[in-house]
Amino acid sequence: ENGIEEKIHVQFMVDKKGKVKQVQVSKSATKELDTEAIRVISLLPDFEKPGKKDGKTVNVWYTIPVSFKLE
């Protein structure tokens, strides 16, 4: 495991109530790292201000990179 550096892209939705839902990997590395990235993103606290469009609360999709560096 030493010297492993990987970047995974994780996609998730913040629903109208500010909850993180539908966490999935859009750019994979290994099964173990993918699972850990999903676990970490799933632990995000609820968002206080969900997305809005034209004054209405809407679901919003995000894609973020998760970097791993194992030494």
Secondary structure by P-SEA (a helix, b strand, c coil): ccbbbbbbbbbbbbccccccccccccccccaaaaaaaaaaaaaccccccccccccbbbbbbbbbbbbbbcc
